Amino acid sequence: MIPDDLCIRPTTPDDVEALVQLTAATGMFKPLELDTLQEIFADYFGDIPTSDQHSRTLVTEGSVRGFVYFAPAPMTDRTWYLYWIVVAADAHGRGYGRALLRHAEDEIRRRGGRVLFIETSGLPHYERTRRFYRQQGYDQEAILRDFYASGDDMIVFRKVL
Ligand SMILES: CC(C)(COP(=O)(O)OP(=O)(O)OC[C@H]1O[C@@H](n2cnc3c(N)ncnc32)[C@H](O)[C@@H]1OP(=O)(O)O)[C@@H](O)C(=O)NCCC(=O)NCCS
């Protein structure tokens, strides 16, 4: 059940350490991906503002428990990408991921977004993640074989907003 105090708000620099830590603690991401996430946040909060990138943090009981990061795809007509969605491992299956995804979709719609794409891995330990996207109304649109690494395909999900 979603707690009454659940809040999704813009990510602040103070959230970053906790967000990177909870992302690492899921055990789902490679060191290179975690380094990239650090760099993304460094750019996001850097001196030169990243244009039209959006990060939102989920907080409950005063603790940072997840985040979602999304942006429009350059050189497209109102196509958006969801780059990251992560919920703390000990809070999976409570509806927080769905709340984050809905929040992102609503905000993208508000900004005129037409279609949202999400990329994920085809590895077996991402099966629950893929099921999560299907449950939220995403269709599997494409498979890019060996994209991330040999034997690690990219699965592209799509939803019309
Ligand atoms: C994918 C993720 C964001 C979903 O958030 P969540 O809060 O666990 O999901 P919800 O509670 O809103 O929805 C539950 C559904 O998510 C799916 N799910 C995915 N991973 C799950 C997990 N570890 N535990 C429970 N459900 C999970 C299931 O399909 C579940 O439905 P079910 O209860 O009928 O089996 C979250 O599990 C997560 O952070 N996973 C690791 C990181 C990741 O894979 N991120 C996406 C990278 S592309």
The ligand as an ORCA input file, in Angstrom:
! r2SCAN-3c Opt
* xyz 0 1
  C      11.749     -1.906    -11.714
  C      11.421     -1.109    -10.455
  C      11.677      0.372    -10.682
  C       9.931     -1.307    -10.143
  O       9.625     -0.600     -8.959
  P       8.781     -1.329     -7.799
  O       8.469     -0.271     -6.794
  O       9.518     -2.523     -7.334
  O       7.485     -1.780     -8.625
  P       5.934     -1.683     -8.195
  O       5.786     -2.105     -6.786
  O       5.389     -0.351     -8.575
  O       5.309     -2.730     -9.180
  C       5.431     -4.103     -8.878
  C       5.730     -4.861    -10.125
  O       7.048     -4.520    -10.558
  C       7.683     -5.683    -11.009
  N       8.944     -5.803    -10.294
  C      10.143     -5.554    -10.887
  N      11.132     -5.769    -10.037
  C      10.562     -6.146     -8.862
  C      11.092     -6.521     -7.605
  N      12.415     -6.570     -7.383
  N      10.237     -6.845     -6.605
  C       8.905     -6.809     -6.812
  N       8.350     -6.473     -7.998
  C       9.165     -6.149     -9.017
  C       6.769     -6.855    -10.846
  O       6.195     -7.092    -12.127
  C       5.747     -6.353     -9.877
  O       4.484     -6.859    -10.154
  P       3.937     -8.170     -9.373
  O       3.876     -7.735     -7.937
  O       2.618     -8.417     -9.989
  O       4.960     -9.219     -9.599
  C      12.221     -1.587     -9.222
  O      11.898     -2.924     -8.951
  C      13.726     -1.430     -9.363
  O      14.276     -0.419     -8.951
  N      14.409     -2.455     -9.903
  C      15.859     -2.441    -10.016
  C      16.344     -1.368    -10.941
  C      15.797     -1.491    -12.344
  O      15.685     -2.567    -12.921
  N      15.471     -0.307    -12.918
  C      15.076     -0.194    -14.293
  C      16.316     -0.126    -15.131
  S      15.932     -0.066    -16.844
*
